Amino acid sequence: MDDLDRLTQFISRLTYESLPESVVARAKEVLQDTVGVILGGMAEPEVAALAEYAAAKAPGPMTLFGHPGKVTAPWAALVHGTAGTTLEMDEGHAFARGHAAIHAVPPALALAQ
């Protein structure tokens, strides 16, 4: 069995109840932080203009935070992802040297809605 097989088997058996409390707490913290920086970025003029463009170009059922327009899921993910990186306050992961949440949370929110 290779590493990818082991990883997929682990993930397929994973349940919320089996997660350590510290993992759940950190995930909530990262989610709250990510939504917060998205909200902050939505107030920037460039992001507001992108939201206006998206609402006009691709109307749909998905909410844009702080904006009256609704858009398709891909546009919601794009606008929120852009907003979340605009202020450069999104979370980071020192060991992975990246900002994983800002790439995962906006599409997850768009699809979850």
Biopython code that builds the backbone (N, CA, C, O; Angstrom):
import numpy as np
from Bio.PDB.StructureBuilder import StructureBuilder

atoms = [
    (1, "MET", "N", (0.845, -1.171, 0.000)),
    (1, "MET", "CA", (0.000, 0.000, 0.000)),
    (1, "MET", "C", (0.897, 1.244, 0.000)),
    (1, "MET", "O", (1.824, 1.348, 0.804)),
    (2, "ASP", "N", (0.615, 2.180, -0.904)),
    (2, "ASP", "CA", (1.432, 3.384, -0.957)),
    (2, "ASP", "C", (0.839, 4.483, -0.068)),
    (2, "ASP", "O", (-0.227, 4.308, 0.523)),
    (3, "ASP", "N", (1.533, 5.600, 0.017)),
    (3, "ASP", "CA", (1.119, 6.687, 0.903)),
    (3, "ASP", "C", (-0.256, 7.238, 0.536)),
    (3, "ASP", "O", (-1.053, 7.548, 1.421)),
    (4, "LEU", "N", (-0.537, 7.360, -0.745)),
    (4, "LEU", "CA", (-1.829, 7.885, -1.164)),
    (4, "LEU", "C", (-2.962, 6.947, -0.746)),
    (4, "LEU", "O", (-4.017, 7.406, -0.309)),
    (5, "ASP", "N", (-2.750, 5.656, -0.874)),
    (5, "ASP", "CA", (-3.758, 4.688, -0.424)),
    (5, "ASP", "C", (-4.001, 4.808, 1.077)),
    (5, "ASP", "O", (-5.146, 4.788, 1.527)),
    (6, "ARG", "N", (-2.936, 4.930, 1.841)),
    (6, "ARG", "CA", (-3.079, 5.057, 3.295)),
    (6, "ARG", "C", (-3.836, 6.340, 3.652)),
    (6, "ARG", "O", (-4.692, 6.343, 4.537)),
    (7, "LEU", "N", (-3.511, 7.416, 2.957)),
    (7, "LEU", "CA", (-4.181, 8.689, 3.216)),
    (7, "LEU", "C", (-5.667, 8.602, 2.881)),
    (7, "LEU", "O", (-6.502, 9.032, 3.676)),
    (8, "THR", "N", (-6.006, 8.059, 1.727)),
    (8, "THR", "CA", (-7.419, 7.976, 1.350)),
    (8, "THR", "C", (-8.193, 7.050, 2.276)),
    (8, "THR", "O", (-9.356, 7.317, 2.577)),
    (9, "GLN", "N", (-7.578, 5.977, 2.731)),
    (9, "GLN", "CA", (-8.255, 5.097, 3.685)),
    (9, "GLN", "C", (-8.484, 5.812, 5.010)),
    (9, "GLN", "O", (-9.555, 5.692, 5.604)),
    (10, "PHE", "N", (-7.491, 6.548, 5.471)),
    (10, "PHE", "CA", (-7.637, 7.308, 6.712)),
    (10, "PHE", "C", (-8.780, 8.315, 6.591)),
    (10, "PHE", "O", (-9.623, 8.414, 7.483)),
    (11, "ILE", "N", (-8.806, 9.056, 5.490)),
    (11, "ILE", "CA", (-9.836, 10.077, 5.289)),
    (11, "ILE", "C", (-11.216, 9.438, 5.174)),
    (11, "ILE", "O", (-12.187, 9.968, 5.713)),
    (12, "SER", "N", (-11.312, 8.322, 4.488)),
    (12, "SER", "CA", (-12.627, 7.693, 4.296)),
    (12, "SER", "C", (-13.219, 7.176, 5.604)),
    (12, "SER", "O", (-14.435, 7.010, 5.705)),
    (13, "ARG", "N", (-12.388, 6.923, 6.595)),
    (13, "ARG", "CA", (-12.873, 6.427, 7.889)),
    (13, "ARG", "C", (-13.020, 7.543, 8.929)),
    (13, "ARG", "O", (-13.531, 7.309, 10.025)),
    (14, "LEU", "N", (-12.586, 8.718, 8.593)),
    (14, "LEU", "CA", (-12.581, 9.823, 9.536)),
    (14, "LEU", "C", (-13.997, 10.308, 9.816)),
    (14, "LEU", "O", (-14.798, 10.466, 8.896)),
    (15, "THR", "N", (-14.297, 10.539, 11.069)),
    (15, "THR", "CA", (-15.583, 11.113, 11.461)),
    (15, "THR", "C", (-15.324, 12.346, 12.317)),
    (15, "THR", "O", (-14.245, 12.505, 12.888)),
    (16, "TYR", "N", (-16.303, 13.194, 12.395)),
    (16, "TYR", "CA", (-16.186, 14.382, 13.224)),
    (16, "TYR", "C", (-15.912, 13.984, 14.676)),
    (16, "TYR", "O", (-15.084, 14.596, 15.351)),
    (17, "GLU", "N", (-16.613, 12.961, 15.142)),
    (17, "GLU", "CA", (-16.468, 12.515, 16.530)),
    (17, "GLU", "C", (-15.058, 11.985, 16.833)),
    (17, "GLU", "O", (-14.619, 12.016, 17.983)),
    (18, "SER", "N", (-14.361, 11.509, 15.820)),
    (18, "SER", "CA", (-13.024, 10.964, 16.050)),
    (18, "SER", "C", (-11.930, 12.028, 16.053)),
    (18, "SER", "O", (-10.778, 11.733, 16.371)),
    (19, "LEU", "N", (-12.282, 13.253, 15.703)),
    (19, "LEU", "CA", (-11.283, 14.321, 15.671)),
    (19, "LEU", "C", (-10.933, 14.765, 17.085)),
    (19, "LEU", "O", (-11.823, 14.911, 17.924)),
    (20, "PRO", "N", (-9.668, 14.977, 17.358)),
    (20, "PRO", "CA", (-9.285, 15.507, 18.668)),
    (20, "PRO", "C", (-9.897, 16.899, 18.879)),
    (20, "PRO", "O", (-10.063, 17.665, 17.930)),
    (21, "GLU", "N", (-10.223, 17.205, 20.118)),
    (21, "GLU", "CA", (-10.828, 18.495, 20.443)),
    (21, "GLU", "C", (-9.951, 19.658, 19.976)),
    (21, "GLU", "O", (-10.466, 20.684, 19.532)),
    (22, "SER", "N", (-8.640, 19.505, 20.074)),
    (22, "SER", "CA", (-7.729, 20.575, 19.659)),
    (22, "SER", "C", (-7.816, 20.829, 18.147)),
    (22, "SER", "O", (-7.659, 21.966, 17.701)),
    (23, "VAL", "N", (-8.062, 19.787, 17.368)),
    (23, "VAL", "CA", (-8.198, 19.940, 15.919)),
    (23, "VAL", "C", (-9.484, 20.693, 15.588)),
    (23, "VAL", "O", (-9.485, 21.588, 14.743)),
    (24, "VAL", "N", (-10.567, 20.331, 16.249)),
    (24, "VAL", "CA", (-11.848, 21.007, 16.029)),
    (24, "VAL", "C", (-11.733, 22.474, 16.434)),
    (24, "VAL", "O", (-12.204, 23.354, 15.713)),
    (25, "ALA", "N", (-11.118, 22.742, 17.567)),
    (25, "ALA", "CA", (-10.955, 24.119, 18.041)),
    (25, "ALA", "C", (-10.129, 24.942, 17.050)),
    (25, "ALA", "O", (-10.475, 26.087, 16.758)),
    (26, "ARG", "N", (-9.052, 24.371, 16.536)),
    (26, "ARG", "CA", (-8.201, 25.091, 15.575)),
    (26, "ARG", "C", (-8.936, 25.317, 14.257)),
    (26, "ARG", "O", (-8.805, 26.378, 13.647)),
    (27, "ALA", "N", (-9.701, 24.333, 13.821)),
    (27, "ALA", "CA", (-10.468, 24.490, 12.584)),
    (27, "ALA", "C", (-11.488, 25.614, 12.722)),
    (27, "ALA", "O", (-11.668, 26.402, 11.793)),
    (28, "LYS", "N", (-12.152, 25.697, 13.860)),
    (28, "LYS", "CA", (-13.113, 26.780, 14.097)),
    (28, "LYS", "C", (-12.416, 28.130, 14.096)),
    (28, "LYS", "O", (-12.925, 29.098, 13.531)),
    (29, "GLU", "N", (-11.258, 28.194, 14.724)),
    (29, "GLU", "CA", (-10.487, 29.435, 14.766)),
    (29, "GLU", "C", (-10.078, 29.885, 13.363)),
    (29, "GLU", "O", (-10.197, 31.062, 13.024)),
    (30, "VAL", "N", (-9.601, 28.952, 12.560)),
    (30, "VAL", "CA", (-9.179, 29.285, 11.194)),
    (30, "VAL", "C", (-10.383, 29.702, 10.354)),
    (30, "VAL", "O", (-10.281, 30.634, 9.557)),
    (31, "LEU", "N", (-11.507, 29.034, 10.518)),
    (31, "LEU", "CA", (-12.715, 29.394, 9.770)),
    (31, "LEU", "C", (-13.177, 30.799, 10.149)),
    (31, "LEU", "O", (-13.491, 31.607, 9.275)),
    (32, "GLN", "N", (-13.218, 31.090, 11.439)),
    (32, "GLN", "CA", (-13.633, 32.422, 11.888)),
    (32, "GLN", "C", (-12.674, 33.498, 11.374)),
    (32, "GLN", "O", (-13.109, 34.561, 10.931)),
    (33, "ASP", "N", (-11.389, 33.224, 11.432)),
    (33, "ASP", "CA", (-10.388, 34.164, 10.942)),
    (33, "ASP", "C", (-10.560, 34.401, 9.450)),
    (33, "ASP", "O", (-10.506, 35.539, 8.984)),
    (34, "THR", "N", (-10.765, 33.332, 8.713)),
    (34, "THR", "CA", (-10.886, 33.446, 7.256)),
    (34, "THR", "C", (-12.130, 34.237, 6.871)),
    (34, "THR", "O", (-12.065, 35.103, 5.999)),
    (35, "VAL", "N", (-13.253, 33.953, 7.507)),
    (35, "VAL", "CA", (-14.472, 34.715, 7.215)),
    (35, "VAL", "C", (-14.272, 36.178, 7.600)),
    (35, "VAL", "O", (-14.739, 37.072, 6.894)),
    (36, "GLY", "N", (-13.591, 36.426, 8.697)),
    (36, "GLY", "CA", (-13.324, 37.803, 9.107)),
    (36, "GLY", "C", (-12.505, 38.582, 8.097)),
    (36, "GLY", "O", (-12.822, 39.734, 7.801)),
    (37, "VAL", "N", (-11.461, 37.973, 7.564)),
    (37, "VAL", "CA", (-10.646, 38.703, 6.579)),
    (37, "VAL", "C", (-11.391, 38.844, 5.255)),
    (37, "VAL", "O", (-11.171, 39.809, 4.524)),
    (38, "ILE", "N", (-12.270, 37.894, 4.938)),
    (38, "ILE", "CA", (-13.112, 38.050, 3.738)),
    (38, "ILE", "C", (-14.021, 39.262, 3.917)),
    (38, "ILE", "O", (-14.136, 40.097, 3.020)),
    (39, "LEU", "N", (-14.669, 39.354, 5.085)),
    (39, "LEU", "CA", (-15.549, 40.501, 5.347)),
    (39, "LEU", "C", (-14.787, 41.817, 5.263)),
    (39, "LEU", "O", (-15.280, 42.789, 4.691)),
    (40, "GLY", "N", (-13.593, 41.849, 5.828)),
    (40, "GLY", "CA", (-12.785, 43.063, 5.751)),
    (40, "GLY", "C", (-12.411, 43.415, 4.327)),
    (40, "GLY", "O", (-12.469, 44.580, 3.933)),
    (41, "GLY", "N", (-12.030, 42.419, 3.557)),
    (41, "GLY", "CA", (-11.639, 42.659, 2.167)),
    (41, "GLY", "C", (-12.791, 43.077, 1.272)),
    (41, "GLY", "O", (-12.587, 43.779, 0.281)),
    (42, "MET", "N", (-14.002, 42.650, 1.614)),
    (42, "MET", "CA", (-15.171, 43.018, 0.802)),
    (42, "MET", "C", (-15.409, 44.528, 0.799)),
    (42, "MET", "O", (-16.057, 45.048, -0.110)),
    (43, "ALA", "N", (-14.897, 45.235, 1.800)),
    (43, "ALA", "CA", (-15.078, 46.685, 1.878)),
    (43, "ALA", "C", (-14.105, 47.458, 0.988)),
    (43, "ALA", "O", (-14.276, 48.660, 0.780)),
    (44, "GLU", "N", (-13.096, 46.783, 0.468)),
    (44, "GLU", "CA", (-12.117, 47.462, -0.386)),
    (44, "GLU", "C", (-12.745, 47.798, -1.746)),
    (44, "GLU", "O", (-13.496, 46.991, -2.295)),
    (45, "PRO", "N", (-12.443, 48.979, -2.289)),
    (45, "PRO", "CA", (-13.076, 49.408, -3.541)),
    (45, "PRO", "C", (-12.886, 48.429, -4.709)),
    (45, "PRO", "O", (-13.807, 48.217, -5.498)),
    (46, "GLU", "N", (-11.702, 47.842, -4.814)),
    (46, "GLU", "CA", (-11.444, 46.925, -5.930)),
    (46, "GLU", "C", (-12.284, 45.650, -5.803)),
    (46, "GLU", "O", (-12.782, 45.120, -6.796)),
    (47, "VAL", "N", (-12.431, 45.177, -4.586)),
    (47, "VAL", "CA", (-13.236, 43.967, -4.367)),
    (47, "VAL", "C", (-14.712, 44.287, -4.555)),
    (47, "VAL", "O", (-15.457, 43.482, -5.114)),
    (48, "ALA", "N", (-15.138, 45.457, -4.091)),
    (48, "ALA", "CA", (-16.530, 45.875, -4.304)),
    (48, "ALA", "C", (-16.837, 45.947, -5.799)),
    (48, "ALA", "O", (-17.921, 45.561, -6.234)),
    (49, "ALA", "N", (-15.875, 46.445, -6.583)),
    (49, "ALA", "CA", (-16.067, 46.506, -8.035)),
    (49, "ALA", "C", (-16.153, 45.100, -8.636)),
    (49, "ALA", "O", (-16.959, 44.855, -9.533)),
    (50, "LEU", "N", (-15.327, 44.187, -8.143)),
    (50, "LEU", "CA", (-15.393, 42.793, -8.612)),
    (50, "LEU", "C", (-16.735, 42.177, -8.252)),
    (50, "LEU", "O", (-17.319, 41.455, -9.060)),
    (51, "ALA", "N", (-17.226, 42.447, -7.062)),
    (51, "ALA", "CA", (-18.534, 41.929, -6.644)),
    (51, "ALA", "C", (-19.644, 42.476, -7.534)),
    (51, "ALA", "O", (-20.549, 41.737, -7.922)),
    (52, "GLU", "N", (-19.581, 43.756, -7.856)),
    (52, "GLU", "CA", (-20.567, 44.369, -8.760)),
    (52, "GLU", "C", (-20.525, 43.689, -10.131)),
    (52, "GLU", "O", (-21.563, 43.353, -10.702)),
    (53, "TYR", "N", (-19.331, 43.495, -10.640)),
    (53, "TYR", "CA", (-19.164, 42.843, -11.942)),
    (53, "TYR", "C", (-19.731, 41.424, -11.905)),
    (53, "TYR", "O", (-20.461, 41.018, -12.809)),
    (54, "ALA", "N", (-19.394, 40.681, -10.865)),
    (54, "ALA", "CA", (-19.867, 39.296, -10.742)),
    (54, "ALA", "C", (-21.382, 39.241, -10.663)),
    (54, "ALA", "O", (-22.010, 38.394, -11.299)),
    (55, "ALA", "N", (-21.973, 40.140, -9.886)),
    (55, "ALA", "CA", (-23.433, 40.149, -9.737)),
    (55, "ALA", "C", (-24.122, 40.454, -11.063)),
    (55, "ALA", "O", (-25.191, 39.914, -11.347)),
    (56, "ALA", "N", (-23.518, 41.313, -11.872)),
    (56, "ALA", "CA", (-24.096, 41.648, -13.175)),
    (56, "ALA", "C", (-23.851, 40.548, -14.195)),
    (56, "ALA", "O", (-24.727, 40.250, -15.007)),
    (57, "LYS", "N", (-22.664, 39.939, -14.162)),
    (57, "LYS", "CA", (-22.280, 38.950, -15.170)),
    (57, "LYS", "C", (-22.852, 37.562, -14.900)),
    (57, "LYS", "O", (-23.246, 36.860, -15.831)),
    (58, "ALA", "N", (-22.899, 37.167, -13.630)),
    (58, "ALA", "CA", (-23.278, 35.782, -13.312)),
    (58, "ALA", "C", (-24.234, 35.726, -12.126)),
    (58, "ALA", "O", (-23.886, 35.200, -11.069)),
    (59, "PRO", "N", (-25.442, 36.269, -12.303)),
    (59, "PRO", "CA", (-26.397, 36.202, -11.193)),
    (59, "PRO", "C", (-26.717, 34.747, -10.853)),
    (59, "PRO", "O", (-26.805, 33.892, -11.734)),
    (60, "GLY", "N", (-26.886, 34.491, -9.579)),
    (60, "GLY", "CA", (-27.183, 33.132, -9.133)),
    (60, "GLY", "C", (-27.680, 33.149, -7.709)),
    (60, "GLY", "O", (-28.076, 34.199, -7.203)),
    (61, "PRO", "N", (-27.668, 32.001, -7.051)),
    (61, "PRO", "CA", (-28.254, 31.895, -5.722)),
    (61, "PRO", "C", (-27.294, 32.140, -4.547)),
    (61, "PRO", "O", (-27.729, 32.168, -3.396)),
    (62, "MET", "N", (-26.011, 32.315, -4.822)),
    (62, "MET", "CA", (-25.031, 32.383, -3.732)),
    (62, "MET", "C", (-24.846, 33.806, -3.213)),
    (62, "MET", "O", (-24.772, 34.763, -3.984)),
    (63, "THR", "N", (-24.775, 33.918, -1.914)),
    (63, "THR", "CA", (-24.598, 35.195, -1.239)),
    (63, "THR", "C", (-23.169, 35.695, -1.370)),
    (63, "THR", "O", (-22.212, 34.923, -1.309)),
    (64, "LEU", "N", (-23.048, 37.006, -1.553)),
    (64, "LEU", "CA", (-21.755, 37.675, -1.446)),
    (64, "LEU", "C", (-21.780, 38.438, -0.133)),
    (64, "LEU", "O", (-22.669, 39.261, 0.087)),
    (65, "PHE", "N", (-20.821, 38.177, 0.738)),
    (65, "PHE", "CA", (-20.797, 38.840, 2.044)),
    (65, "PHE", "C", (-20.777, 40.353, 1.870)),
    (65, "PHE", "O", (-19.956, 40.890, 1.127)),
    (66, "GLY", "N", (-21.680, 41.030, 2.557)),
    (66, "GLY", "CA", (-21.688, 42.488, 2.547)),
    (66, "GLY", "C", (-22.098, 43.109, 1.235)),
    (66, "GLY", "O", (-21.847, 44.293, 1.008)),
    (67, "HIS", "N", (-22.724, 42.338, 0.365)),
    (67, "HIS", "CA", (-23.120, 42.837, -0.948)),
    (67, "HIS", "C", (-24.538, 42.355, -1.228)),
    (67, "HIS", "O", (-24.870, 41.213, -0.913)),
    (68, "PRO", "N", (-25.379, 43.202, -1.812)),
    (68, "PRO", "CA", (-26.763, 42.778, -2.042)),
    (68, "PRO", "C", (-26.937, 41.769, -3.185)),
    (68, "PRO", "O", (-27.942, 41.061, -3.241)),
    (69, "GLY", "N", (-25.969, 41.707, -4.084)),
    (69, "GLY", "CA", (-26.086, 40.804, -5.222)),
    (69, "GLY", "C", (-25.839, 39.356, -4.850)),
    (69, "GLY", "O", (-25.172, 39.056, -3.860)),
    (70, "LYS", "N", (-26.383, 38.471, -5.653)),
    (70, "LYS", "CA", (-26.143, 37.035, -5.504)),
    (70, "LYS", "C", (-25.573, 36.528, -6.821)),
    (70, "LYS", "O", (-25.914, 37.032, -7.892)),
    (71, "VAL", "N", (-24.705, 35.529, -6.732)),
    (71, "VAL", "CA", (-23.960, 35.071, -7.899)),
    (71, "VAL", "C", (-23.903, 33.543, -7.942)),
    (71, "VAL", "O", (-24.379, 32.866, -7.031)),
    (72, "THR", "N", (-23.319, 33.022, -9.002)),
    (72, "THR", "CA", (-23.089, 31.578, -9.093)),
    (72, "THR", "C", (-21.983, 31.173, -8.121)),
    (72, "THR", "O", (-21.216, 32.018, -7.659)),
    (73, "ALA", "N", (-21.903, 29.893, -7.816)),
    (73, "ALA", "CA", (-20.909, 29.388, -6.862)),
    (73, "ALA", "C", (-19.470, 29.717, -7.285)),
    (73, "ALA", "O", (-18.690, 30.163, -6.443)),
    (74, "PRO", "N", (-19.088, 29.515, -8.551)),
    (74, "PRO", "CA", (-17.707, 29.860, -8.916)),
    (74, "PRO", "C", (-17.378, 31.336, -8.693)),
    (74, "PRO", "O", (-16.278, 31.672, -8.255)),
    (75, "TRP", "N", (-18.333, 32.212, -8.996)),
    (75, "TRP", "CA", (-18.083, 33.636, -8.789)),
    (75, "TRP", "C", (-18.049, 33.985, -7.314)),
    (75, "TRP", "O", (-17.257, 34.836, -6.907)),
    (76, "ALA", "N", (-18.879, 33.358, -6.503)),
    (76, "ALA", "CA", (-18.835, 33.600, -5.057)),
    (76, "ALA", "C", (-17.468, 33.192, -4.510)),
    (76, "ALA", "O", (-16.878, 33.913, -3.705)),
    (77, "ALA", "N", (-16.970, 32.047, -4.944)),
    (77, "ALA", "CA", (-15.651, 31.586, -4.493)),
    (77, "ALA", "C", (-14.557, 32.552, -4.945)),
    (77, "ALA", "O", (-13.650, 32.860, -4.171)),
    (78, "LEU", "N", (-14.631, 33.029, -6.173)),
    (78, "LEU", "CA", (-13.629, 33.967, -6.683)),
    (78, "LEU", "C", (-13.659, 35.287, -5.921)),
    (78, "LEU", "O", (-12.617, 35.782, -5.490)),
    (79, "VAL", "N", (-14.841, 35.852, -5.755)),
    (79, "VAL", "CA", (-14.945, 37.150, -5.068)),
    (79, "VAL", "C", (-14.487, 37.029, -3.619)),
    (79, "VAL", "O", (-13.716, 37.859, -3.137)),
    (80, "HIS", "N", (-14.964, 35.991, -2.923)),
    (80, "HIS", "CA", (-14.579, 35.832, -1.515)),
    (80, "HIS", "C", (-13.093, 35.479, -1.374)),
    (80, "HIS", "O", (-12.438, 35.926, -0.433)),
    (81, "GLY", "N", (-12.569, 34.692, -2.292)),
    (81, "GLY", "CA", (-11.139, 34.387, -2.263)),
    (81, "GLY", "C", (-10.298, 35.625, -2.498)),
    (81, "GLY", "O", (-9.272, 35.824, -1.848)),
    (82, "THR", "N", (-10.737, 36.456, -3.431)),
    (82, "THR", "CA", (-10.036, 37.714, -3.697)),
    (82, "THR", "C", (-10.106, 38.630, -2.478)),
    (82, "THR", "O", (-9.105, 39.221, -2.073)),
    (83, "ALA", "N", (-11.293, 38.738, -1.905)),
    (83, "ALA", "CA", (-11.471, 39.586, -0.717)),
    (83, "ALA", "C", (-10.580, 39.112, 0.428)),
    (83, "ALA", "O", (-9.996, 39.922, 1.148)),
    (84, "GLY", "N", (-10.482, 37.811, 0.587)),
    (84, "GLY", "CA", (-9.714, 37.256, 1.698)),
    (84, "GLY", "C", (-8.218, 37.446, 1.592)),
    (84, "GLY", "O", (-7.510, 37.369, 2.596)),
    (85, "THR", "N", (-7.729, 37.693, 0.396)),
    (85, "THR", "CA", (-6.286, 37.918, 0.237)),
    (85, "THR", "C", (-5.938, 39.395, 0.084)),
    (85, "THR", "O", (-4.767, 39.767, 0.160)),
    (86, "THR", "N", (-6.931, 40.225, -0.128)),
    (86, "THR", "CA", (-6.688, 41.644, -0.396)),
    (86, "THR", "C", (-5.969, 42.351, 0.740)),
    (86, "THR", "O", (-5.047, 43.131, 0.498)),
    (87, "LEU", "N", (-6.371, 42.093, 1.958)),
    (87, "LEU", "CA", (-5.755, 42.777, 3.107)),
    (87, "LEU", "C", (-4.492, 42.081, 3.600)),
    (87, "LEU", "O", (-3.810, 42.577, 4.497)),
    (88, "GLU", "N", (-4.186, 40.937, 3.011)),
    (88, "GLU", "CA", (-3.019, 40.135, 3.387)),
    (88, "GLU", "C", (-3.010, 39.821, 4.889)),
    (88, "GLU", "O", (-1.977, 39.894, 5.554)),
    (89, "MET", "N", (-4.194, 39.472, 5.397)),
    (89, "MET", "CA", (-4.324, 39.109, 6.803)),
    (89, "MET", "C", (-4.810, 37.671, 6.970)),
    (89, "MET", "O", (-5.074, 37.233, 8.090)),
    (90, "ASP", "N", (-4.931, 36.930, 5.861)),
    (90, "ASP", "CA", (-5.405, 35.555, 5.947)),
    (90, "ASP", "C", (-4.387, 34.700, 6.687)),
    (90, "ASP", "O", (-3.194, 35.001, 6.713)),
    (91, "GLU", "N", (-4.893, 33.622, 7.288)),
    (91, "GLU", "CA", (-4.039, 32.766, 8.108)),
    (91, "GLU", "C", (-2.915, 32.165, 7.275)),
    (91, "GLU", "O", (-2.989, 32.111, 6.048)),
    (92, "GLY", "N", (-1.901, 31.727, 7.951)),
    (92, "GLY", "CA", (-0.799, 31.056, 7.281)),
    (92, "GLY", "C", (-0.397, 29.821, 8.047)),
    (92, "GLY", "O", (-0.663, 29.700, 9.243)),
    (93, "HIS", "N", (0.236, 28.919, 7.363)),
    (93, "HIS", "CA", (0.718, 27.690, 7.988)),
    (93, "HIS", "C", (2.233, 27.678, 7.849)),
    (93, "HIS", "O", (2.767, 27.537, 6.748)),
    (94, "ALA", "N", (2.916, 27.826, 8.976)),
    (94, "ALA", "CA", (4.374, 27.978, 8.959)),
    (94, "ALA", "C", (5.093, 26.781, 8.346)),
    (94, "ALA", "O", (6.076, 26.955, 7.625)),
    (95, "PHE", "N", (4.616, 25.570, 8.623)),
    (95, "PHE", "CA", (5.305, 24.381, 8.137)),
    (95, "PHE", "C", (5.011, 24.120, 6.658)),
    (95, "PHE", "O", (5.888, 23.666, 5.923)),
    (96, "ALA", "N", (3.797, 24.403, 6.225)),
    (96, "ALA", "CA", (3.443, 24.205, 4.819)),
    (96, "ALA", "C", (3.823, 25.417, 3.977)),
    (96, "ALA", "O", (3.842, 25.356, 2.747)),
    (97, "ARG", "N", (4.125, 26.516, 4.659)),
    (97, "ARG", "CA", (4.504, 27.763, 4.000)),
    (97, "ARG", "C", (3.450, 28.202, 3.008)),
    (97, "ARG", "O", (3.751, 28.476, 1.846)),
    (98, "GLY", "N", (2.213, 28.269, 3.469)),
    (98, "GLY", "CA", (1.131, 28.679, 2.595)),
    (98, "GLY", "C", (-0.059, 29.184, 3.387)),
    (98, "GLY", "O", (-0.018, 29.291, 4.612)),
    (99, "HIS", "N", (-1.089, 29.482, 2.677)),
    (99, "HIS", "CA", (-2.329, 30.016, 3.239)),
    (99, "HIS", "C", (-3.480, 29.116, 2.775)),
    (99, "HIS", "O", (-4.284, 29.499, 1.924)),
    (100, "ALA", "N", (-3.537, 27.952, 3.335)),
    (100, "ALA", "CA", (-4.466, 26.925, 2.843)),
    (100, "ALA", "C", (-5.928, 27.312, 2.986)),
    (100, "ALA", "O", (-6.721, 27.037, 2.086)),
    (101, "ALA", "N", (-6.304, 27.934, 4.075)),
    (101, "ALA", "CA", (-7.726, 28.207, 4.318)),
    (101, "ALA", "C", (-8.328, 29.134, 3.276)),
    (101, "ALA", "O", (-9.471, 28.929, 2.866)),
    (102, "ILE", "N", (-7.600, 30.138, 2.841)),
    (102, "ILE", "CA", (-8.180, 31.089, 1.897)),
    (102, "ILE", "C", (-8.410, 30.443, 0.533)),
    (102, "ILE", "O", (-9.165, 30.971, -0.284)),
    (103, "HIS", "N", (-7.774, 29.323, 0.285)),
    (103, "HIS", "CA", (-8.004, 28.605, -0.970)),
    (103, "HIS", "C", (-9.119, 27.578, -0.827)),
    (103, "HIS", "O", (-9.733, 27.192, -1.822)),
    (104, "ALA", "N", (-9.386, 27.134, 0.390)),
    (104, "ALA", "CA", (-10.390, 26.086, 0.613)),
    (104, "ALA", "C", (-11.726, 26.620, 1.120)),
    (104, "ALA", "O", (-12.778, 26.108, 0.736)),
    (105, "VAL", "N", (-11.702, 27.632, 1.970)),
    (105, "VAL", "CA", (-12.939, 28.102, 2.601)),
    (105, "VAL", "C", (-13.900, 28.765, 1.610)),
    (105, "VAL", "O", (-15.080, 28.414, 1.623)),
    (106, "PRO", "N", (-13.473, 29.705, 0.747)),
    (106, "PRO", "CA", (-14.443, 30.316, -0.155)),
    (106, "PRO", "C", (-15.188, 29.327, -1.057)),
    (106, "PRO", "O", (-16.409, 29.436, -1.172)),
    (107, "PRO", "N", (-14.513, 28.366, -1.702)),
    (107, "PRO", "CA", (-15.296, 27.404, -2.493)),
    (107, "PRO", "C", (-16.175, 26.502, -1.610)),
    (107, "PRO", "O", (-17.277, 26.128, -2.010)),
    (108, "ALA", "N", (-15.693, 26.157, -0.424)),
    (108, "ALA", "CA", (-16.508, 25.317, 0.465)),
    (108, "ALA", "C", (-17.768, 26.063, 0.891)),
    (108, "ALA", "O", (-18.853, 25.481, 0.917)),
    (109, "LEU", "N", (-17.635, 27.338, 1.224)),
    (109, "LEU", "CA", (-18.814, 28.134, 1.590)),
    (109, "LEU", "C", (-19.793, 28.267, 0.430)),
    (109, "LEU", "O", (-21.005, 28.144, 0.608)),
    (110, "ALA", "N", (-19.253, 28.518, -0.756)),
    (110, "ALA", "CA", (-20.112, 28.660, -1.932)),
    (110, "ALA", "C", (-20.876, 27.381, -2.216)),
    (110, "ALA", "O", (-22.070, 27.422, -2.512)),
    (111, "LEU", "N", (-20.208, 26.261, -2.130)),
    (111, "LEU", "CA", (-20.871, 24.974, -2.401)),
    (111, "LEU", "C", (-21.811, 24.576, -1.279)),
    (111, "LEU", "O", (-22.842, 23.952, -1.527)),
    (112, "ALA", "N", (-21.465, 24.931, -0.039)),
    (112, "ALA", "CA", (-22.309, 24.570, 1.110)),
    (112, "ALA", "C", (-23.626, 25.324, 1.100)),
    (112, "ALA", "O", (-24.645, 24.807, 1.560)),
    (113, "GLN", "N", (-23.611, 26.523, 0.586)),
    (113, "GLN", "CA", (-24.836, 27.311, 0.590)),
    (113, "GLN", "C", (-25.851, 26.688, -0.327)),
    (113, "GLN", "O", (-26.960, 27.206, -0.464)),
]
sb = StructureBuilder()
sb.init_structure("model")
sb.init_model(0)
sb.init_chain("A")
sb.init_seg("    ")
for serial, (resi, resn, name, xyz) in enumerate(atoms, 1):
    if name == "N":
        sb.init_residue(resn, " ", resi, " ")
    sb.init_atom(name, np.array(xyz, "f"), 0.0, 1.0, " ", f" {name:<3s}", serial, name[0])
structure = sb.get_structure()
